[in-house]
Amino acid sequence: MKKLISIGVLFLVAGVLAYPAQFSLKLTGGINWMSGSDYNAGIKGLNDYLKATYPPVAGAFQTLDTATKFQGEAIFQIAPNIGLGIGGGYYQIKKNDTVTYVAAGYTDTVNYSPDFSVIPLFLNLHILIPAGSMLNIDLYAGPALYLTNLKWTDSDKWVLWNLSHTFSSTGTAFGFQAGAGLDIHLAPIIAIVLDASYHFGKLNEVKGTWTQKGTFIIWSYDDSFPNSYLWYYMNGTYPQIELNPNQPSSSGSRKAAIDLSGIALTAGIKISL
């Protein structure tokens, strides 16, 4: 295996040395969708549970699914139709949802405010297929590293209590991305690019510092737990998620995952030097 890798590296170096160096800068932006997996399943389960248990319910908690994405990539042409790209990007999903319902004759007001951001770093192998004097088809794929940051705040106000929680977590996930694009040349060095890509990656655990503050009748508390997790479990037939330092005793409880996998549609410019 090591010999094969070494031979591949030698061929790559030879290709770079043999082909006149060309460089392109690709800047794009657009819409990014992701699965969310356990997180989104738990949010949907909570909405269904509240509707079934405390009708009527005003409002709903939103899932983490759609974001505006920006990214840049430096592409080095190592052969007439082959390039190597290195790049990074950023997208963020923020929600601020308030749900109210009546429990035991009193209104309960719950607010969830998750803020989830991702920095994808990636390497791509590009294969360019000429499709006309002003058009190239760009096929690309490669590994990716995702740097994630989840910031969470919530509050719960009922007749007997006033509770609030915060949570902060950073994580990394490995994956890959693959896509296809159109390079529409407006001039020898400038092209409009239209891309559709699929990205795969999964954050298998969400660990961070969880704090809770609250008052209950005449009792108050203020605690911090640095080794807390996002948990997934079943509340009867309803999937749920929970932030806690301890694993819930409920059925099927485990560390919750956030699936980053999904599709991105982007557009932008490519400048060739």
N, C-alpha and C positions, 0 to 999 in steps of 0.2 A: 504493500500500500504506500509506504514512504517513497519507494522508487517511482511509482506512478505519479505521486504528487510532485516529486522533484523534476521528473520529465515534463510535466505540465507547466511548472513554473519556468523551466528553461525555454520551452516553446513560446510562452507568454512574453518573456524578456526578449527573445529573439524577434518576435513580432513587433514589439515596441521599438526596438532599435532599427528594424528594417523599414518601418513605415514613418514618413514625415509626421512629426507631432502636430496634431490638431486638437483644439479644445473648444468645448461648447458649454455654455451656462444656461440651464433650463430652470425657469421660474414659473410655478403654477399655483393655482388655488381652486377650490371647489368644495363639493359636498362629500363628507365621509360618513358612512354608515358602519355600525358595529353591532354584534350580537348581544353582548352584555351577559348572556347565559344566566348564572345563578342570581346576580343582582336584579336583572330585569324580571326574572321569574318570581322573585320574592316581592318585588314592588307590585306586580300584577296580582299576585296572591293576596297581598294586604288589601288592595282595593276591593277585590272580590269578597274577602272576609268581612270587611266593614259594611259593604252593601248588604250582605246576607244577614249580618248580626244586628246592625243598628240602622235600619232604614227609617227615614231617608237620609242619605249622605250628600253633603254639599262639597263639590270639588273632588279631585283625584290626584294621586301622586304619579309623577311622570317617570318613565324609564330613561336610561342612558342609551341613546341610539344614534342620533344625528348631530353632526358638528360641521362647522366651516373649517376647512383644512388649507394650510399653506405649506409649501415646501420648495426647496431649491436643490439642484443637483449639478455637480461638475462632471462632465463626460469627456473622457480622453479617448480619441479615436486611435485604435491600435492596428486597424486594417481598413480597407475601403468601406466595408459594410459591418464592421464590428467595433464596439466601443465599450469601455469600462466606466461606470458611473459611481460616484460616492456622494451621498446627500443626507439631508435631514429635513424635518418639518415640525409642525406644531398644530394640534387641534385641542379644543376645550369644549366640554359640555357642562353647562350650568343650569340648575333648576331651582325654583323657589315656589313651593306648592303648599297651600293651606287647605286642610280638610276639616270640616266640622260635622258633628253628629251628636245625637242626644243619648246619654248613658245615665240610667237611674234617674231620669227626670231633669238632668242638668246638661248643658252644652259643653262638649269637649272640643277644644280647638288644638289641632296638631299641625305643626309646620315642619317640612323637610327642605333643607337647602344643600344638596350635594354639589360639589364643584370638582369635576374630574378632567384632568388634562394629560395629554400624551405627547411625548417627543419621540418620533420614530427616526432612527438612524439606519441607513441601509447602503448596501452595495448592489449594483445591478450589472448584468451582462446585457448589452444592447445588440440587437441584430437589425440592421436597416435593410428594407426591401424597397427598391425603387418602384414607384407606381406611376411615373409620369415625370415630365420635366420639372414640375414644381411640387411634387408630392412624394413623400417617403412613408412607408409603414414601419413603425418602430415596435419591435417585440422585445420585451425585457423581463428579467427575473433575477432574484437574488435574495440573500439572507437579510434579516432585519433585527434590530434591537429596539425594544420599546421601553422608554423611561416614563413611568406613570406617577401621578400625584393625585391623591384623593383627599379633599378637605370636606368635612361634613359638619353641619350644625342642625340641630332640631330643637323644638320646644313643644311642650304639652301642657295646656292649661285647662284645668277642670275645677270644680267647686272646692275640692279638698286639697289640690296640689298645684304646684307651679314648677315644672321640671325643664331642664335644658341640658343638652349634651353637645360636645364637640369631639371631632376625631380627625387625626392627620396621619396620612400614610404615604410612603413612597415605595415604589417597587420596580422591578425589571422583568421583562418577558422576552424570550427569543422566538423568532418566527421567520417568515419569508413574505415576499410580495412578488406578484407577477402581473404583467399588464400588456396592453397594446395601445398604440397611439398613432395619430396622423400628424406628420410634420408638413405644414403647408407653407412653402417658401414664398415670402413676399419680396425678398432680395437675397443676394448670395450669402449674406451673413445673418439674416433675420427670418425666422419662421414662426408662424402661429402653431401651437401644439394643442391637440385635443386627446385626452387620455382616459381610458377606463382600466382600473386595476383592482385586483383582489389582494387583500392583505390577511395574513394568518398570524395569530399570536394569542396567548392566553396567560393571564395573571392568575396563577394557581392558588395564591393566598393573598389576603389583604391584611397586613399587620401594621399597627401604629399605636399612638397614644390616645386613649379615650378618657375624657373628663366628664363628670356629671355634677350638676348643681341643682338644688331643689329645696322646696319647703313643702312640708306635709303637716297640715294642722299647725301644731306648735313646734314641730321638729324640722331642722334644716341640716343639709349636708353639702360638702364640697370635696370631691374625691378625684384622684387622677390615677390611671392605670396604664403604664407605658407598654405593657405586653398584651395588647388586646387585638382581637381579630373580628373580621366580618364573618358571621356564621350563617349557614343555610340549614333550614329544618322544615318539617311538616307540622302545621297546626291543623290537625284533622286531615281534610283533603286540600288544604290551602298551603302552597309553598310560602315560606316567610324568610326574611333575613333579619339579622340582629347584630349589633355591635356590643361586644362583651369580652372581658378578660377570661371568662370561663365558658366552656362548651355547654350549650343548652342540653337539657336532659330529654328534650322532645324527640319524637320519632325521626330517624334518618338524619340527625344533626351531623354536620361536617363543616370544615372550613369552606367558605364560599369562594367561588372563582368569578372573575370578570373576563369574558371572552372578547378580545379585541377584533376578532375576525369580521371581515365585511368587505364592502365594495366602496370604491372612491371614484367619482367622476370629476375631473379637473381640466382646466384650460389655462393657457398662458403663452409665454414666448420662449424661444430658444435663440440665443445669440452665439454665433460661431466665430472663432478667432483664428 
